[in-house]
Amino acid sequence: MADFGVNEMQKMQKELQEKYKDKWEPIDAETGKNKLLWMIGEIGEVIDIVKKNGGNKASTDELLRKDLIEEMADVLMYYNDVMLCYGITTDELKQAYIKKFERNMKRW
């Protein structure tokens, strides 16, 4: 399987948003704050799995790992919704990521 990146995730998220546009909140800047809060909730579910079971068990136990990965996917879905809400393109994200990486490489 080829690398799975933000572009593919964005395309899939747009499909979901289109399919459920009559049931879900619209994708706009005002909704962005709600998507951020939902994302934080999903991050909390990831934290709970690791906190309750330990990192080693969460990454090696077959069932826990499956749950961990599923919750991480939820985080990424909301992350992509946030990008869509604020109109952040994958190119803008890439450029900011590269700049941040370069700054961090020189940090210490």
Secondary structure, DSSP 4 states (H G I P E B T S, - for coil): -----HHHHHHHHHHHHHHTTTTSPPSSHHHHHHHHHHHHHHHHHHHHHHHHH-HHHHHHSHHHHHHHHHHHHHHHHHHHHHHHHTT--HHHHHHHHHHHHHHHHTT-
